[in-house]
Amino acid sequence: MFKQIELNYNFNALEPHIDELTMVTHYSKHHAAYTNNLNAALEKAPELSHSSIEDLLKSLADIADEALRAAIRNNGGGYYNHNLYFATLEPGGNSEPKGELADRIIEEFGDYSSLKEKLAAAGATRFGSGWAWLSANKKGDLKVSSSPNQDNPLMDQDEAWVPILGIDVWEHAYYLKYKNLRADYIKAFLELVNWDVVSDNYNKVKE
């Protein structure tokens, strides 16, 4: 069975950037539902029950049952995406990238501010619900993208990108506090990123 990530901060610890009620609802209702629904779907497919979440999302095309494939895509994506989301948040944030990740950001985007602008634009212009991503590949390349619903770059059969940072732009992530001001929420989110965690994610992706 898959389990939700355990938060290492309290629900109110991200205020004023993300309010307590949003965190309680996001984690205890939405993320919990994705996790429970994923486990329920896998009970009907014991042959998949020992796969990692990454392998499940990379091999969706191999699941012949259309309903099961949709359930794993939506709920497995929601499970994986939210685990990444909550893991990269920290009260007060963690300044900015350091080390090899920082060097690669400068190489590919010019500077950290330019990366933030690209991430913010990816999230703000995503129509409807979805995510903005910073992903890496085994060569250490970086890519900013966005995806609808609970999709993520792991599901792209033609590419080998792994998310290292994800910004949830579903309304449930921000609407209680920011209403329709998604761009303000994204700016606040970026103040809370633990770049040490993102750097660890980056290093795990590289060969």
Kinemage of the C-alpha trace (Angstrom):
@kinemage 1
@onewidth
@group {chain A} dominant
@subgroup {mainchain}
@vectorlist {calphas} color= white
{ca met a 1} P 0.000 0.000 0.000
{ca phe a 2} L 1.124 3.508 -0.759
{ca lys a 3} L 1.229 6.002 2.109
{ca gln a 4} L 1.113 9.772 2.155
{ca ile a 5} L 4.345 11.579 2.855
{ca glu a 6} L 4.594 12.580 6.516
{ca leu a 7} L 4.915 16.338 6.882
{ca asn a 8} L 7.869 17.603 8.912
{ca tyr a 9} L 6.080 20.876 9.676
{ca asn a 10} L 2.725 21.841 11.171
{ca phe a 11} L -0.244 22.819 9.037
{ca asn a 12} L 0.078 26.457 10.144
{ca ala a 13} L 3.846 26.628 9.683
{ca leu a 14} L 3.689 27.964 6.120
{ca glu a 15} L 1.643 31.028 7.001
{ca pro a 16} L 1.249 33.730 5.857
{ca his a 17} L 2.178 32.335 2.438
{ca ile a 18} L -0.111 29.290 2.615
{ca asp a 19} L -2.841 29.336 5.245
{ca glu a 20} L -3.577 26.573 7.740
{ca leu a 21} L -7.049 25.717 6.433
{ca thr a 22} L -5.730 25.265 2.907
{ca met a 23} L -2.968 22.985 4.174
{ca val a 24} L -5.372 20.894 6.263
{ca thr a 25} L -7.779 20.525 3.353
{ca his a 26} L -5.066 19.933 0.763
{ca tyr a 27} L -3.228 17.259 2.740
{ca ser a 28} L -5.976 15.615 4.780
{ca lys a 29} L -8.694 15.625 2.120
{ca his a 30} L -7.306 15.913 -1.405
{ca his a 31} L -3.993 14.097 -1.011
{ca ala a 32} L -5.545 11.485 1.244
{ca ala a 33} L -8.238 10.815 -1.353
{ca tyr a 34} L -5.698 10.345 -4.154
{ca thr a 35} L -3.736 7.933 -1.972
{ca asn a 36} L -6.780 5.913 -0.926
{ca asn a 37} L -8.152 5.771 -4.463
{ca leu a 38} L -4.790 4.640 -5.832
{ca asn a 39} L -4.626 1.814 -3.305
{ca ala a 40} L -8.220 0.819 -4.066
{ca ala a 41} L -7.442 0.655 -7.791
{ca leu a 42} L -4.372 -1.510 -7.197
{ca glu a 43} L -6.394 -3.968 -5.132
{ca lys a 44} L -8.045 -4.907 -8.440
{ca ala a 45} L -4.655 -5.412 -10.093
{ca pro a 46} L -2.427 -7.444 -7.738
{ca glu a 47} L 0.115 -7.895 -10.540
{ca leu a 48} L 0.882 -4.164 -10.236
{ca ser a 49} L 0.840 -3.912 -6.464
{ca his a 50} L 4.613 -4.300 -6.038
{ca ser a 51} L 5.545 -1.676 -8.629
{ca ser a 52} L 6.961 1.659 -7.541
{ca ile a 53} L 4.822 4.703 -8.193
{ca glu a 54} L 7.431 5.934 -10.685
{ca asp a 55} L 7.282 2.679 -12.661
{ca leu a 56} L 3.488 2.731 -12.664
{ca leu a 57} L 3.367 6.238 -14.093
{ca lys a 58} L 6.068 5.547 -16.683
{ca ser a 59} L 4.286 2.452 -17.982
{ca leu a 60} L 0.653 3.572 -18.130
{ca ala a 61} L 0.470 2.567 -21.784
{ca asp a 62} L 1.105 -1.040 -20.764
{ca ile a 63} L -2.077 -1.206 -18.678
{ca ala a 64} L -4.664 -2.726 -20.982
{ca asp a 65} L -7.730 -2.024 -18.850
{ca glu a 66} L -8.797 1.502 -19.763
{ca ala a 67} L -10.610 2.217 -16.485
{ca leu a 68} L -7.692 0.940 -14.411
{ca arg a 69} L -5.237 2.957 -16.493
{ca ala a 70} L -7.286 6.122 -15.940
{ca ala a 71} L -7.574 5.451 -12.202
{ca ile a 72} L -3.823 5.001 -11.830
{ca arg a 73} L -3.073 7.988 -14.052
{ca asn a 74} L -5.331 10.320 -12.086
{ca asn a 75} L -4.857 9.011 -8.553
{ca gly a 76} L -1.299 7.761 -8.939
{ca gly a 77} L -0.391 11.101 -10.468
{ca gly a 78} L -2.134 12.903 -7.622
{ca tyr a 79} L -0.296 10.761 -5.084
{ca tyr a 80} L 3.150 11.243 -6.624
{ca asn a 81} L 2.711 14.927 -7.431
{ca his a 82} L 1.546 15.844 -3.951
{ca asn a 83} L 4.284 13.867 -2.230
{ca leu a 84} L 6.802 15.916 -4.221
{ca tyr a 85} L 4.917 19.156 -3.562
{ca phe a 86} L 4.771 18.788 0.216
{ca ala a 87} L 8.346 17.474 0.455
{ca thr a 88} L 9.838 20.563 -1.159
{ca leu a 89} L 8.108 23.073 1.112
{ca glu a 90} L 9.722 24.480 4.253
{ca pro a 91} L 8.606 27.218 6.641
{ca gly a 92} L 10.482 30.334 5.593
{ca gly a 93} L 11.928 28.632 2.543
{ca asn a 94} L 15.591 27.963 1.946
{ca ser a 95} L 16.947 31.019 0.107
{ca glu a 96} L 17.972 29.825 -3.335
{ca pro a 97} L 19.694 26.937 -5.135
{ca lys a 98} L 23.302 26.121 -4.330
{ca gly a 99} L 26.030 23.916 -5.697
{ca glu a 100} L 25.746 21.988 -8.933
{ca leu a 101} L 22.033 22.688 -9.357
{ca ala a 102} L 22.676 26.422 -9.019
{ca asp a 103} L 25.432 26.209 -11.630
{ca arg a 104} L 23.148 24.379 -14.043
{ca ile a 105} L 20.349 26.908 -13.485
{ca ile a 106} L 22.739 29.729 -14.398
{ca glu a 107} L 23.917 27.806 -17.453
{ca glu a 108} L 20.429 27.077 -18.780
{ca phe a 109} L 18.329 30.009 -17.562
{ca gly a 110} L 20.816 32.804 -16.921
{ca asp a 111} L 20.109 33.179 -13.216
{ca tyr a 112} L 17.753 32.102 -10.444
{ca ser a 113} L 15.395 35.020 -11.031
{ca ser a 114} L 14.915 33.956 -14.650
{ca leu a 115} L 14.098 30.416 -13.534
{ca lys a 116} L 11.484 31.727 -11.116
{ca glu a 117} L 9.954 33.814 -13.893
{ca lys a 118} L 9.704 30.781 -16.170
{ca leu a 119} L 8.182 28.612 -13.434
{ca ala a 120} L 5.700 31.342 -12.549
{ca ala a 121} L 4.717 31.762 -16.187
{ca ala a 122} L 4.296 28.011 -16.661
{ca gly a 123} L 1.954 27.847 -13.683
{ca ala a 124} L 0.045 31.045 -14.367
{ca thr a 125} L -0.672 30.175 -18.005
{ca arg a 126} L -1.711 26.559 -17.397
{ca phe a 127} L -5.372 26.561 -18.439
{ca gly a 128} L -7.625 25.016 -15.821
{ca ser a 129} L -6.141 22.672 -13.237
{ca gly a 130} L -2.632 21.309 -13.410
{ca trp a 131} L 1.000 21.705 -12.434
{ca ala a 132} L 4.172 23.606 -13.284
{ca trp a 133} L 7.387 21.593 -13.206
{ca leu a 134} L 11.122 21.872 -12.964
{ca ser a 135} L 12.462 18.559 -14.232
{ca ala a 136} L 15.859 17.008 -14.863
{ca asn a 137} L 17.203 14.158 -16.961
{ca lys a 138} L 20.121 11.799 -16.472
{ca lys a 139} L 22.490 14.178 -18.268
{ca gly a 140} L 21.688 16.871 -15.720
{ca asp a 141} L 19.701 19.011 -18.140
{ca leu a 142} L 16.830 21.079 -16.742
{ca lys a 143} L 13.414 21.815 -18.203
{ca val a 144} L 10.447 23.981 -17.173
{ca ser a 145} L 7.046 22.719 -18.288
{ca ser a 146} L 3.443 22.358 -17.231
{ca ser a 147} L 0.849 19.595 -17.450
{ca pro a 148} L -2.917 19.317 -17.014
{ca asn a 149} L -4.815 17.633 -14.209
{ca gln a 150} L -2.561 15.225 -12.250
{ca asp a 151} L -0.279 14.423 -15.179
{ca asn a 152} L 3.473 14.848 -14.827
{ca pro a 153} L 6.616 14.459 -16.971
{ca leu a 154} L 7.074 10.806 -15.947
{ca met a 155} L 4.062 9.972 -18.098
{ca asp a 156} L 5.664 11.287 -21.293
{ca gln a 157} L 6.752 8.124 -23.104
{ca asp a 158} L 8.985 10.022 -25.539
{ca glu a 159} L 11.086 11.861 -22.980
{ca ala a 160} L 13.110 10.966 -19.902
{ca trp a 161} L 12.360 13.873 -17.588
{ca val a 162} L 11.888 13.459 -13.848
{ca pro a 163} L 10.202 16.210 -11.799
{ca ile a 164} L 12.379 17.712 -9.068
{ca leu a 165} L 9.983 20.544 -8.143
{ca gly a 166} L 6.255 20.838 -8.740
{ca ile a 167} L 3.867 23.750 -8.230
{ca asp a 168} L 0.261 22.682 -7.749
{ca val a 169} L -2.015 25.125 -9.573
{ca trp a 170} L -5.279 23.352 -8.911
{ca glu a 171} L -7.630 25.801 -7.197
{ca his a 172} L -7.698 23.646 -4.068
{ca ala a 173} L -4.050 24.612 -3.495
{ca tyr a 174} L -4.711 28.327 -3.202
{ca tyr a 175} L -8.296 29.489 -3.630
{ca leu a 176} L -9.232 29.873 0.051
{ca lys a 177} L -6.553 32.530 0.491
{ca tyr a 178} L -5.769 33.878 -2.975
{ca lys a 179} L -9.156 33.471 -4.701
{ca asn a 180} L -8.477 33.895 -8.457
{ca leu a 181} L -5.009 35.442 -7.970
{ca arg a 182} L -3.032 32.378 -8.990
{ca ala a 183} L 0.095 34.400 -9.789
{ca asp a 184} L 0.207 35.722 -6.206
{ca tyr a 185} L 0.010 32.181 -4.859
{ca ile a 186} L 2.842 31.027 -7.129
{ca lys a 187} L 5.024 33.907 -5.954
{ca ala a 188} L 4.274 32.946 -2.343
{ca phe a 189} L 4.970 29.267 -3.041
{ca leu a 190} L 8.421 30.094 -4.375
{ca glu a 191} L 9.213 31.794 -1.061
{ca leu a 192} L 8.738 28.435 0.676
{ca val a 193} L 10.857 26.136 -1.486
{ca asn a 194} L 13.511 24.079 0.266
{ca trp a 195} L 16.179 24.118 -2.414
{ca asp a 196} L 18.303 21.589 -0.526
{ca val a 197} L 15.539 19.035 -1.138
{ca val a 198} L 15.280 20.069 -4.786
{ca ser a 199} L 19.054 19.702 -5.135
{ca asp a 200} L 18.851 16.210 -3.623
{ca asn a 201} L 16.136 15.356 -6.134
{ca tyr a 202} L 18.345 16.674 -8.927
{ca asn a 203} L 21.329 14.612 -7.827
{ca lys a 204} L 19.220 11.431 -7.681
{ca val a 205} L 18.091 11.883 -11.275
{ca lys a 206} L 21.574 12.327 -12.746
{ca glu a 207} L 23.653 9.382 -13.837
